[in-house]
Amino acid sequence: MGRTQQSTTHRNEALHGAATRTTVGRVLKEAERSYTVTAREASRQLAVHHETVKRWARTGKVPARKNLSGQWLFDQADLDALPVHEVREAS
């Protein structure tokens, strides 16, 4: 392998390694979150209709994920930190 090809290979490996570390970091942070609050529970806490909470989740206004059954789940810490009046005005 020539010097140029070798340096390109090392550079690509370094870039790939950095991307992998970043992705793994995001996955680990995501795994630390506890998505246990359903859309109905979240709607009761936020005093809005459950379909509104689902719409906020779809549009990214509220961090959420779907479980294997397709049910929206929320992290309680995210709901506690949510400035509800700002989200309501934006909907």
Secondary structure, DSSP 8 states (H G I E B T S, - for coil): --HHHHHHHHHHHHHHHHHHHHHHHHHHHHHHS-EEEEHHHHHHHHTS-HHHHHHHHHHTSS-EEE-TTS-EEEEHHHHHH--HHHHHHH-
